[in-house]
């Protein structure tokens, strides 16, 4: 078992099965996660509620590298900012920033969706406290593995820079105002998986916390891809971006 990198994931039921658009059932999430857990050879922390853990264990057996943790033990950005985010989303100031063709996008109507995605770094931070001796920590979405090729394998740890490693679709070659990001479907950074060196975990969590507050003050709520992009614009020196046009490809190209 490789002890240089620790993977982290989490699942929280935010009733996505009942959304009008972009629906996904819990059963789909469970299937994708089992694909990941059965194939991954690295240690992985899985933050879920107890009933989800029991449901997963009723569906499959898991190796000793799959370590279940109680999601409610972690204080997240959801706990901290949900009410603020709801106020922003409900405001006419915010609603008037969103073009009609984007008004039904999840990132513009579901505060819990945005904040759960923002909370990825909180789970990584907790993982580092519980398991402090890893060189790298990696987020991977609970629903990341739809096909076996996406399972992280054979990562060349020695070649990983001591930075925050993100996959990008489009290259962020110039600053883009967060108000303009609200109006576009362009995808720059993908948030479904990233790797962070241990020395940057707390710094990234603090930068993220401050960025959420800054955006809320300006009546902006958006998903993690957009918020991390703004953190990147402020701090490009701590990031290492890997461009590839295919989603879910980060761990295949390391």
N, C-alpha and C positions, 0 to 999 in steps of 0.2 A: 504494500500500500504506500502510495506517494504522500509524504508529509510536507511537501513544499507548497502545496496549494490546497485550500479548503473551499469546497463549493457550498453555496447557501441558496436556499429557495424558501418560498412560503406560499400558502394558499389561505384565502379568506373568502367566504361566500358573500358576495355583494349582490346576489340575486340577478346575476347576468342572464340567467335563463329566461327572465321575464322582460328583458330589454326589448325595445321596438326594433332596434338595429344592432348588428354585431353581437347577436346572441351566442351563448355557449353554455352548455349544461355542465353541472358538476361531474357527471359521468365522463364527459369528454376530457375534462381536466384530469380526472383520476387516470384515465387511459394513457394520456400523454405522460403524466408523471411516472406511471409504472414503466413505460418505455424507457424513460431516463434512468430510473432507479435500478432496473434490472441490468442495464448495460454499462453504467458508469463504474469505473474502477477506482475513482478517487473518493475520499471521504466527503460526505455531503450532509449538512444540517438541514432539516426539514421542519419549518415552523408552521404548525397547524393547530387547530383546536382538537380537543381530545376525541370528539365524535368523528372527526375526519381521519385521525390516526386509526381509530378502530375500524372505520370503513375501509381504509386502504389495506389494513392487515387482514381483513376478511376476504379481500380480493386477490392478495398476492403475499408471498413471503419475500423478505428482503435480507440482504447481506448485512454483516456487522458494520459495514462502511456507511450504511444509511441510518442516521441518528435523528430520531424524532424529538422535537422541542416544542414546548407550549408557547404558542404565538402570543398569548395574553401576558406572558412574562416580560415582553418587550414594550417599552414606551416608544411609540412611533409618531411620525408626523401626522398620522390620522388622528391619534389621540390629542395632539397638540393644536392642530389647525383646522379640524373639520368644520367647526362652527364659523370660523372666519371665511373659509372657502365657500360655504353655502351662502353667506351674505354677499360675497363677490359675485357668485354665479346668478343670484337672484336679482342683482342690480340692473337697472336699465343701462347704466354706463357700460357694463360688461356686455350685455346682450346686444347693444348697438355696435360693438366692435366685431361681432361675428357675422360673416356673410351668410345669406340665406341658405346657400348650398352646403354650409358647414354646421348649421344650427343643431342638427341631430347627431353630430359626432359625439361619441361618449365623453371625450375630454372637455366638452362644452356644456354637458348637462348632468354629469355624475361626479360630485365632489369626492365620494368614496373611491371611485376609480382612479382619479388623479392622485389622491393622497396615498392610496395603497401602493401605487407605483413609485411615488416619491420615497416611501418608507423602506425601499430596498436597502438603502445605505444604513438604516437603523438596525436591520437584521444582521447585516455584515458587521456593524460595530459591536453588536451583542455577541456575535460569533467570535470576534477577536478577543473580547473579554473572557469568554468561556474557554477558548482554545487559542492562547496568545502566541504560540510558537511557530506559526506558519509564516512563510515569506510572502505569500500572496493569498488573497481571498477573492473568490469569484462568485458573482451573482449569476444565477441561471433561472429563468422563469419556470414556474411549475408546469406550464403548458408548452415549453420550448421544443420538446422532442416529438415531432409528428412522424419523422422518419429516422431510421437508425443512423444515417450518415451524420445527423446533428449531434449525436452523443459525444461529449468531450473525451478524447483519447489521445495518448501519445503527445501531450503538450511539451514542447521543448522549454522547460522552465528556465534553463540557463540563458536563453535568448530573450526572455521577457524583460523589457525595460522597467525600471523602478518608478513606474508612473501609473496613471489610470488609463487602462487600455479599453478603448471603445471601437466598435464597428460602425462605419458610416457608409451610407448609400451615396448621398451627394456630399461633395467636399465643401465644408464651410470656409470659403476663401476670403470672405469679408464679413464684417459685422452686420447682423440683421436685427432690427429692433423687435422685442417680444410682441409688440402690438401688430407688427407685420407678419410675424409667424402665425398669429391667430387666423390670418386670412389666407393661408396657403396650405396646400396638400403636400408640399415638398417635404421629404424626409431626409434629414441630415444624419444625426446620430440615432442608432437603434438602441433601445433600452432593455431588450430582452435578455442580454447577457453581457457582462463586462468583468474585467479583472482589475484588481487594485492592489498595489504594493502595501504591505502592512504599515509602512511609515506614513501613508497618506490617508488612512481610514478616518481618523478623527478630524483631520483637516477638511476632507471632502464632506463629512457629515456637517461640520460647522458652516462651510460655504453654502451647502444646500439649504440649511436652516435659514441662513441670512437671505438667500435668494428667494425663498418662498415668501418671507416677510416683505421683501422689497416688491415683489410682484403683486402681492395682495394690496399693498398700499397704492399701487397703480391700477387697481381693479383688473387684475389679470389672474386667471386660473388656467393652467394648461397641463399637458401630460409630461411625463419624465423626459421624453425625448427633447421636448422644447426647453424645459427648465435646465437640463444638463447642458444643452447647447449654449445657453446664456452664461452658465458657469465656465464653460470652455472659453467663450469670448473674453471673459475677465481674467482667466488663468490658463492660457494655452500651454504654458511651460510645464504644467503638471500632467498633461494629457499626451497619450500616444494613440493616434487614430489609424485604423486599418480600413482602407476602402475596398469594398466588394459589393457588386450589384445584387447579390443574393442574400435574402433574409436568412437568419439562423445559421450563418456561415462562419462566425467568429472562431469557433473552436476547431474548425477544419483547416484554418489557414495559419495557425500558430506553430 
